[in-house]
Amino acid sequence: MTSMREVCFFIWLVLVMEIYGISFLTKDKYNSTLQVSLRNGVVQGKQVYSSDGLSYIGYYGIPYAAPPVKSLRFKNPHPVKRWRGVLDATQFQSGCVETQVRSTGNILNVLGSEDCLYINVFTPLKKSSENNFPTILYIYGGAFIEGNSHIYNPDFLIQQDLIVITFDFRSGLLGFLSTEDEASYGNYGLKDHYAALKWVNSNIKSFGGDPNQVTLAGHSSGSMSVMYQMIHPKSWGLYNRLICLSGEVTAELGSQKFPRKMAFNVGLSLGIETDNSTELVERLRQMDIDQLKHAQTKVLIAGIPYLLENGLLFTPVVERDHEDAFLTKPTIELLRNGEFARVPLITGTTTNEAASVAGFVNIVRFVLLLYEWSPGLFPNQLNIKSLTKRREAAKKLRRKYFKSGSFVEATDDELSQILSDLLYTRPIINSASFISKYSPVYFYVFAYRTNYTKQYLRDGGIPVDISLNGVGHIEDLSFIFKYENQVLPPEGIEMSKRIGRLWSNFARYGNPTPTVDPFLYNITWPQISPDSKHIPHLRIDTNFSIGENFRMEFIDFLNQLSKDNN
């Protein structure tokens, strides 16, 4: 019979474990051979079996920073406390608060928790005798308002003898609220990324990884985030290579135009009427998280009509100079002046990025009528100051991109292509050119068009238009990460292996094709030459080939248009 003393001890033990965030390890979970001792304590992982029979080790939900709740809301990430005992790292923890934008079901769906700063580590089952596995640290995308680490299954990359790490971080209102002063400087999501980088640098040896072979990779806003780490001096030395998929840091879309106004609009949506930023932020800290989720949804809906003009609503900002500032200068200035970590970079684009949101085109066609009546209203992605010059530039854009010469009569393919060039291709190519003057840059164009990836995305609520030409935003990720219920045909599996080989080579050697390899079609991927106007690229299609000057006729036209009007 259990004594009162034993019951009291059990209750005390439960309370202690709760305080330190430690879950019980049942006998079926306990396996000391899959435990790793980290700076903050011991973690228990588990053996993972993929659908194709592959086996590796997963460590899930390890805290890399303290929960950013209550008084830590709208503040830089704080260190996590050391725990006692063995932390159960066999299940994902909650993702961060996100607002999913979908074309099916609820258009805006808010999920996640504030207690979410957790990291996941996936290692090969076989141990490296020299503890020298290269590591890929991946930052997911989602327009700085959505995304979580749980959907990025490492099955494809783990086959290349890489350690793969994913993590969750603050986005949206909680990650990027800025009053442009000491009340809330903003950029908390970027500071979470920096905290995760430091965690990897401190702990990767314990998992058999080499801290001198860390590749930071990301897609879309995650790719922008990678470049933000590239220009953040405190991050230098924490990684050795960079992979930026479909995103960079100079595009108008990814820059908040009115962060302080947005912060006070959030307050007004919650009934906070003040012009004092300290009072605003303190009252926001006192709000229930569901109130903040509702407020974020309201301001996002209100901002949708102005998205192309004003950019994404919650994004990185230039901060006032202070001790913990993440960004204090315009990004384009930093790139042009070479003020960034000079490490090898892979960057590139799909052939028609905007095709993945083309399903929304018909919804906004009434806006195109406004552009027809008053061309000066056309989204100012070329950053032209004068309204008169914007009007003239928009007329030239119509003639260059649309056979009809009309916004209203433009085809879906034409609209998709102009948006792709303005929002993605031009800024990505320009950034690659700037960076190539100081660092090795390998540029790619993903052109492997397959309806099964498009249909998978459509079924998940991504508004892909299958009828459009080219490959849209996100489609390339199907060959890098194994999504839930995604089944690739044999040729798709081969594509994923080839891309994995490129990533593995790059992570190990800083060169994606260090030797001639028949599996990679014997290609040698050239760097961008800083002294040449010709930009070579690896064209990733049913086979690999080396191309040159992707869409440069249009990129040169846009650059000249911007130069002539500024």
N, C-alpha and C positions, 0 to 999 in steps of 0.2 A: 504494500500500500504506500502511495506517495506521501511523504511527510510535508508539513506546512513549510519547513525550511527549504525543501527541494522546489516546491511551487514558487516560493518567494525568489529563490535563486534564478529559476527559469524566467520569471517576469523581469527581474533585473537584467538578465542577459539579453532578452528581447529588446528592452529599452536602450541598452548600450549599443546594440547592433543597429537599431533604428537611428540613433543619434549619429553614428558614424557611417550610415548608408550601407551597411553590410547585410546582404541577404543570406539566409541559411543555405548551406550546401547539403542537399540530401545525398544519400549513398550512391544513387545512380548518377549524380552529377560529379561526385568527387573523383578526381584522378590527378594525383600529385605530379605525374609526368607532364601534365598540361598546365601546370602552374608556373607563373613568372613573377619574380620579385622586382618591383618597380620602386621608384623614389618614394612614393606615398604608401606603399604596402604591396601585399601579394594579391594577384588576380588568378582566378580559375577560368581557363578556357575550355573549349570543347572541340571534338573532331567533327568536321562538317563534311557531308557527302552531297555532291552535286548530282544533277540528273543524268550526267554522262559517266558517272562512276568515279569521278575525281574526288580525292580526299585531301583536306587541308585543315588547319587549325584556326578557329575563330575566337577572338576575344572581344566581347561586345560591351558597350555601355560603360567604359572606364571614364570616370570624371577627369577632365583636364583643367577645369576651372570651377570655382564655387558657383552654386545656383544664383543667377542674377535676378533675385527676387527681392521684394520689399525695399529696403534701403539701398540695395545694389542695383535696382532697376535704373536704366539710363546712366550706367557707370561702366568704366572699364572693367574687364574681367579680373576677378580676384583669385589668388591662389587657393587651391583645394586643400583641405585639411588631411593629414595622414590618417588612415583607418587602421584598425586592429583586426587581427584575424585574416581570413581569406575572403576577398570580395568575389561574389558570384558574377562572373563576366560571360555568362552563357546565353544572355538574351539582350536584345536591343532595349535601350531606355527610350523615353519619349523623345520625339523630334521637337524642334522649336516651333513656336507659333508661326503658321504660314497661311496665306490666302491663296488657294488654288483657283486658277482661272481655267474654266473648261467650257466646251461647247455643248456638253450634255449634262443633264441633271441640274444641280445648282450651279449657275454661272460662276458665282464666287462662293467658295466653301472654305471656312476657317477651321483649321485643325491645330493640334499641338499644344505644348506646355511651355511655361517660362523656365522650368527646371529642366534644362535640355543640353547643357554643355558637356556632351559625352563623345568619346572617340572609340572607333572600332578598328581592330588590328587583325589582319588575315595573313597568316604565314604558311609557307610550304610545310608539308608534313615532315619531309626529310630535313635534318638539321645541317646547317652549314658548319663545317669543321673550323672555319676561320671567321665565323660571325661576319660575313661580308655580303649578305643579300642586299641588293639595291632596293630602295623603297620608293613607292609612288604614293604621295599624299594628295588626295583628290578633293577639290572644292566643287560641290554641285552648283548648278545654275538655277534660275527661276526668277529673273527680273528683280532680284533683291527683295521679293515679297513671298516667294514660295520655295519649296524644296525640302527634302530630308535625306539623310544618309541611307535609309533602310532599303531603298529600291536599287542601290548600286551594288549588285552582286559581283564579286571579284572573280568568278569562275574562269573567265577567259584569260585575264592577266596573270592569275596565280600560276597558270601552266608554264609561264616563262621564268619561273624561279625568282619571282619578285615578291616582296612584302607589299601589300596593298592596304592603305589606311583611308578610312572615310570618317567624317565627323559632322556633328550638327552645330549650328551657330545662329546667332540672332539675325533676323531680317526684318523688313518692313518697319513699322513704327518702333518696335523695341530695339531694332538694330541700327536705325539711322535717323532717329529724331534729333534734329539740331535746331537750337535757338541761336546759333552763331555766337554764343558767348559761354562764359563759365558755367551757366546753369545746365547746359547740355551741349557739349561740343559735337556730339555725334560720332559716326564711324565706328560704333561699337561692334558691328559685324566684322569689320576689317581687323579690329583689335582682338576679336575672338580667333580669327585666322592666325594672327601672330602668336597668340597664346598656344594654339594647337601646334604650330611650328616649333615653338620652344619645348613643348612637351615631347614631341618626336625626337628632337635633338638630344634631350636628356634621357630618354627611355628606350630608343630604338635598339641599342646594343643588347638589351635584355631579351629582345625577340629574335636575335640573330642577325640584325641589320647593321649596316655601315652608316654612321652619321655623316660620312663624307660622300655618300652616294644617295642623296635625297632629291627626288624630282618632284616639284610642285606642279600639279596639273589641274586644269579646270575647264568648264564649258560655259559659254554664254556669260552671264553675270559672274559665274565662277571663274571664267577666263579673265574677265576684268579684274577680279579679286586677286588672281595670280599676279597680274601686272602691277596692281597696287602694292603687293608685297615686294615686287621687283624694284619699285621706286621708294620703298620705305627703308631708310638706312639701318634701322635697328634689326631688320630681318636679314640683312646681308650676312652671309656665312652660315645661315641655317638651312640652305638648300644649294644644290649644285647645277641643276638644270630646271628648265621651265617648259611646260607644254600648255599652249593657249588655243583652245578650240572655239572658233566663232565668237570672239569677243576681245576687246581691248579697251584702253582707258581714255581715249580722246573724243569719242563719239558724243555728239550732243544728246543722244537718247539717254545715255547713262549718267547724266549730270543734273543734279537738282538745280532748278533755276531760282526757286524762292523757298529755301528750307525754313527760314524763320516764319514766314507767312503760313507755311504748311503746318508748322508746330502749333501755332495759335489757332489755326482752323480745326485741328484735332481737339484742342481745348474747347472751342466754341461748340463743337458737336457733342461735347459732354457737359455743356452748361457752365463751363469755366470762363467767366468774363473778366479778363485782366490783361493789362499790357506789360506786366512785370514777369519776365521770363523765369526768375527763381520761384515765384509763387506758382506759375503755371506748372513747372516740372515737379515741384513738391506735391501739388494736388494730383498730378498724374500718377505719382508714385503711390498715392493712397487709393487709387481706383482699383476696383476688382478687375482681374484679367479679362473677364467676359465683357466688361464695359469697354476696355481698350480694343478688344477684337472687333466689337461692333463699330467703334469709332473708326478703326482702320478701314473697315469695309465701306463705310459711308464716304470717307474722303477719297477712296479709290474710285468708287462709282462716279463721284462728282468730277474727278480728274480725267476720266476716260476720254471725253471729247477733245481734251487739250494735250493728249499724250504725245503725239508726234511733234507738237510745237514746244511744249514745256519739258519734255523728257519724262523718264520714270519718276515716280513720286517720292520714293524713299531710296536714296542712293548715297554713295560717298560724297562728302563735301570738303572744300578747302577750309581748314580750321584756322582760327587765330593762332599765332605762334605761342606755344606754351610747352611745358616740360614733356607732357605725354601726347603731344599732337602727332597725329598719324600723317597728315597731308597739309602742307602749308603753302604750296606753290601750284599753279596750273599744271596739269599733267603734260600737256603738249610742250610746255617750256622745259620740263624735266627730261622728256625724251629727246628733244632737239639738242639739249646741252650735254647729253650723256650722263645725266645724274641718276644712275640706276645700277643695279648689280650686273656686272658684265659677265654673264654666264650663257652657255648655249641655250637657244630657244627654238622650239618648233611652234609655228603658228600657221593658221590658215582658215579656210572657209569652205562651205558647201557651194554648189553651183548656183543655187537659187534659195538663199536663206529664208526669205519671206514666204516661200511656198507653204511653210508649216503653219502660218497664220492666215493664209489666203481665204480660208473658209469664212473669215470675218469681213472680207472685202465688200460683199453685197450689203452687209449691214450698214456700212459707212459710205455707201455710194452717194448718199445725199450730201455728204461733206464735200465730195468732189465737185458738186455743182457750185458750191461756194468758191472753190478754187478757180472754176471756170469764169465766174462772174468777176472775181477779184483775185488775180494770180498772186498778188502780194501776200495773200493769206497762206500760200503754200508752205508746209512745214519747213522751218529754217534750219535744215541740217548742214547748210554751207556757212552758217553763222554770218550772214550778210546783215550789216547794221541798218542801212538805209532802206526804208519801205519802198521807195521808188526803184532802187537797184534790185530789191527782192522781186519786184513785179517784173522787171525786165529779165531777170535770171529765170523766173518761173516760165516765162514765155519761151525762152530758149530751151528749157528742159522739155517742154511739151513737144517742140519741133524735133528734138533729138531722140526722144524715147517713144513717142506715139505716132504711128503712121497716120492716124486721123488728125494729129495735132491738137487733140482735145482731151481734157481730163475725163469728161463724161463718157466719151466714146472709146476710151482706151480699153483694150482687152485685159482680162484677168492676168494673162502672162506678162503683158507690158507693165501693169501696175505692180505686180510681184517683183519684176526685175528692177524697176526704178527704186522701189523700197529696199531691195537687197543691196543695191549699189550704194545708196545714200546711208543706210543704217549699219551695214556690215562691211561690204567689200572694200569700199573706198577707205574708211578709217583703218581697217585691218591692214591693207596693203601699205598705206602711208606710215602707220606705226612700225611695220616690219622694216620699211626703208630707213626710218630714223634709227632704229635699234641696230641695224646691220652695219652702221658706221662704227660701232663700238664693240659688237659681240657677234658670234656666229649665229646666223638665222637661217632656218630651214622652213621654206614656205610650201604648203600643200593645198590642193583643191580636191575636195571629196566629191566624186562624180558617179559613185556606184548607185544607180537608181533601181530600186526594187519595190514592187507593190506590197510585198509582205511586211516590210517595215512601215510603210505608209499606212497600211490597214491596221496594224497593231497600234499605232499612235492614234488613229481615228477612233478606234474602239475604246481608247482610254480618254477620249474627250479632247484631244489636241486637234484643232481645226485644220487639218491637212487637206488640201485639194489634190486628189490623186490625178486629176486630169492635167495639171500644170506640168510644164517642162521642168527638168532639173531635179536636184536633191535639196530638200528643205532643212531648216534648222532642226536640230535634235536627231535627225535620221542616222547620222554617223555613230551616235552613242550606242545603237543597237549592236554594234560590232566590237565595242570596247567593254561594255558591262552586260551581264546576263539579266534581263528583266524578268520579273515573275510572269509565268505563263507564256513567255515568248519562245517560239520554236523557230530556229533558223534552219533552212534547207542546207544540204551539204556544201553548196558553193558559198553560202553565208558563213558557215563554220570555217571554211578555208580563209575567207576574207578576215574573220576575226583573228585567226592565227597569224596571218601576215601582218596585220596592224599591231598585234601583240609583239611580234618579232621586232618591228620598228621601235616600239616603245622600250622594249627590253634592251636593245642595242644602245638606244639613246641614254637610258638610265645608267648603263654600265660604262659607256665610252664617250658620251657627249656627242656621238655621231650615229644617226639612225642606220647608216649603211657603211660600217667600217671596213667591210670586206665584200667582195663579189659573192652573191648568194643566189643560187638558182631558185630558191623558194621565193625570193623577192624579185624574180624576173631579171636577175643580174644587173639591176639598175644601180647607179651611184647617184645619190640625191645631192645635188650641188647646193652650196650656200648661196645666199643673195650676195652679190658683189657690191660693196658700197660705192664703187666708182662707176658702175654701169647703170644705164637707164633700163636695161633688160632685167626682168625679174623672173628667174627660173622657178619652177614649182614641180613637185611630185604630183602627178594626176593619179588619184586612186580610183580606179574603175574596175571592170572585170579583169583587167590586168593593170600593172603599174607602168607608167611611162613618164618621161620628163618633158614638160611643156614650158612655155614661156609667155609672159605678158598677158596673164588672164584678165580679160575685160579692160585692158589698159586704154583702149580707145575711149571708153566711157569714163574711166577713172581720170585720165588726163583732161578730158573735157570738163569734168566736175571740179578738178583742182584749178584749172584755168579760170573757170567761172567764179570760183571763190576768190581767187587772187585778183581778178579784174574788178571785183566789186567790194573789196576791203582795203 
